[in-house]
Amino acid sequence: MTRFSTMCGALALAVAGLAAAPAALAETSYSFVSETGDYIGQGQTRSYTGADSAISVSGDSQLLTMSVRRGSDNWYVELSAARGQRLQPGRYYLAERSSFRTGRSPGIDIGGNGRGCNRVWGSVYIQQIEFGANDAVTALEATGQQRCERDNAPALTAKLRYNVQPMALTLDSDAGDYIGQGLRKDYAGDTSTFAMSGNDSYFIYSASGQRDTWMAILRPPTGQALRPGTFPITRFGDANSFGFDFSGSGRGCNRVAGSVTINAVDVDPVTRMVAGLSADFVQNCEAGSTALRGSIRYKR
């Protein structure tokens, strides 16, 4: 195995600015999983989308509320920063009931259908959040967990998405894989940053967070335009294979085998710059039997 010698230069390219490209549809949704005995969710699992429900977000960077209505269901989620601070991507622990938080505690309050908690123990993970005029929330991706009335009560875990596009990396590697070294990990905006740069014939994706830095170089088969589909991979690509190379932490492959599936891609028709990507891959380093499996979601 050799250390990936071009990582520094490639990462510099990855953080360069991207030209505008057609935007993917943003997602608005709310879902929760409630453990047996949880008072709010009653042990149920529910999912709502902007297509079948009325979902809105109000508030600002200090306290926001998502409201969800469908049929007889009527839910709300309040998320709040510590007093005097702003909500931003990150992880917030030891959350208390939003309207009654003390000291420097962040806040969460999930209720609905006539049920609410008097006291709350919880946590909030903000993956993405954006603000517009008058500090109004224009985009949100967050996960909240709440225990009602006592710290060991059954939990309700809720996922909130409002006008957002996915930004995440998931890795699952076999124990003998040289790159991942048995790693199974998810990276999102609460812990990690992501960048992508390049055109439809050569582009670079990078992710940094949780003490890790990863990079993928992608090249469509020679003479072909970047498009959805499943392709065999080699490290540099050729007329019959997709060029693909996923590396990190000073580890890189001399040869690769496997496949990459381009689920969706956004390319500016004028500049040919890539601005959005959804891709899944299986990489066998040195064309061996162990694999690194991954999913890339960048504004797609």
Beta strands, then each sheet from edge to edge (+ up, - down):
strand 1: 27-34
strand 2: 45-49
strand 3: 54-59
strand 4: 63-70
strand 5: 73-80
strand 6: 90-97
strand 7: 107-112
strand 8: 120-131
strand 9: 137-148
strand 10: 155-164
strand 11: 167-173
strand 12: 184-188
strand 13: 192-199
strand 14: 202-209
strand 15: 212-219
strand 16: 229-234
strand 17: 242-248
strand 18: 256-267
strand 19: 274-285
strand 20: 292-298
sheet 1: 2+ 1- 10+ 9- 8+ 6- 7- 5+ 4- 3+
sheet 2: 12+ 11- 20+ 19- 18+ 16- 17- 15+ 14- 13+
end
